[in-house]
Amino acid sequence: MRIGGFQKMTLIDYPGKIATTVFTVGCSFRCSFCHNPELVIPAQFPVPNNMVEEFFQHLSKRKGKLEGVCITGGEPTIQPDIIEFIKKIKKMGFLVKLDSNGSQPEVLKKIIAEKLVDFIAMDIKSSQKGYGSAIGLKFDIKKINKSVKMIMESGIDYEFRTTAVPGIHSQQDFEEIGKWIKGAKSYYLQEYRQRHILDPELKTKTAGKTLDLQKIKQILKADIKKVGIRENN
């Protein structure tokens, strides 16, 4: 298991819970707007050998004080031992929230079938036709569709979310996302922040461009039960 670090306590990463957030190293996508670029390419991120041990020592010390663990990345589901990692956390008595881009539906299927997580947050990167442009590479959209459907039918608490990037996304993209995940329990528009990102050249695409998130939110309410706007921390 490759983890790049962990935040000892968070009140925002796991809705309604006091949690620890652990960051896995490596990702299956190359989104130019990624705000954790140091976690995307494993070769660029040296990981101390004792990081996993240190993480579990922290959990042991915080039993009874922390309620859950948020596993994020990078992309956690590309880790070969992610299921064993989650099982170990669950065995310690913690709730688990998994953040995922939905690129590994076969892994999600196992996680859901074994009831290993209590909450799933999946990033919808763009409309189906805009996916390749948003994630920076070619990808089989059928895999994303499988993950979306699986999560919606899982019976597990979940949310979908999209970081809204002017210059990459349009209002039409969000209208199409609304139809795509019609009936979803909750969906969040995450505000894009121009800062430390994977591709600094993105600044030329976003310059002078805006998205009216309040307007988009109202449009999406026709298809999705709960729609919110969230600052992308």
Secondary structure as UniProt FT lines:
FT   STRAND          3..10
FT   TURN            15..16
FT   STRAND          19..24
FT   TURN            32..33
FT   HELIX           37..39
FT   HELIX           42..44
FT   TURN            49..50
FT   HELIX           51..61
FT   TURN            64..65
FT   STRAND          68..72
FT   HELIX           76..78
FT   TURN            80..81
FT   HELIX           82..91
FT   TURN            92..93
FT   STRAND          95..100
FT   HELIX           105..113
FT   TURN            114..115
FT   STRAND          119..123
FT   HELIX           128..130
FT   HELIX           131..135
FT   HELIX           141..152
FT   STRAND          157..164
FT   TURN            167..168
FT   HELIX           171..180
FT   TURN            181..183
FT   STRAND          186..191
FT   TURN            200..201
FT   HELIX           202..206
FT   TURN            207..208
FT   HELIX           213..220
FT   TURN            221..223
FT   STRAND          226..231
//
